Amino acid sequence: MLDTLEWLALEVKHLDRAREFYAEHLDLPVERETGTEVVLGAGGTDLVLRRPAEVPRGGLHVHYALSTPAAEYDGWYERLSRTFDLEEHVFGSARSLYFDDPDDHCVEIGQSVEEGAGITGIFEVVLEVADLDRAEAFYTRLGFEPVDRGEKRRRVRLSGPMDLELWEPQLGLADARGGVHVDLGFGVEDPRDVADRVADRACAVDDVANGTRILDPDGHYLTFR
């Protein structure tokens, strides 16, 4: 139902500082910019750095994960460990490193089976929700499928165009938190049809340029186009 993750928007205080951080440490190219936002290329997904000026704002303290080919992971670890106090975790045979950006977003870089070089995409986003059961029901209507649940923490992992983790308020690995008022964009075949599937549970449904935008019950914006 949701074909691709088109963008993830992060709220930042200072555009110049945020742009420099992502260019210097992650080699993400600037695709376009305005006076209130900078759009970086992260594989096939836009990573949007946005000053608070209007809604939808970018997300606050978002934990999200970037993918890199497995063979390149050690290079990233060596490079970033010169500047950051990295935390590392292993998931099966794949490793992930964690560090914070200047605006307190927890950035993860994880090994993937993809070919290529550098950062190849965004494979996970974590949202904070007030009621896990309600949020899970909302996102499964959009085609996400549960693949893992927390045993000690109230969380669920859903599979879709990227992995979506829903957390009730808590600190996770690397003291990460789920993002609040996160702005996500998805590529879909029929934006209005997708929005209609959750319209009775959404806080708002609006037509926007080339698509439809909804506001979920936890204040996250989803745009379908």
Phi, psi and omega in degrees: 000310173264118189274315186217153169272115184272321179203156168231126181254132177246138175277135179227154179278317186233113184298316182299315180295316181293317178301314181297320180301309184287330176288316184288316188267334184237001177057032180277126183282148174280122179269321178192163179204155175230190179287346183239353179206155175235130181254119180254151177269123177237081188066232180270007183241143175275132170257113187259124175259121191226128172285146178290113181221329180199176176262146359285136172284168168285166181285150174264146180033055182279132168264123180216161187234131175260144180259149173215147178305144185306322183292341182265351187299315181299324178296318177297317182298313180299316182295311185285332181292344176289337184246326188243152172274088188286149168246139183234142176223152182245132179237098186067243179259002184254141178251152176223142175247153185227141173201165183256144173272176185295344180254019174070025168275135179271112183264128175246140170239121184238150177292140176229169179269003181292154171273168176119199183216156177068210177278125187252355178163182174249121185249357180204142172224139181247127178248139171273135180228154181277326184226109187297317182296319179296316181294319179299317180297322179296312186282334175290332174296335179271004176103356175289146182238131179295134179233346181197147178229149179284140176270323180254343181235146179282094181206157173218142177253129181242146179254134178202220176296340166213171175282135180241120176257132176249123181238133162289158189309126185185170168258133179254206176302142181059026182057029178288155176234153172291144182287150173247153189034055179282145179246114181240143175240139182231141170275129181220165179282320184223095185303315182294322179298317180295315180298323181297335181293337181235010186301325181287345180249349181282152177281336178200148174224121184223141171281133178231178181304120175064022180178197181227137181241137177236157174246119184282171184296347180254011175087015176266138178265134176235125178247131179249128179207000000 
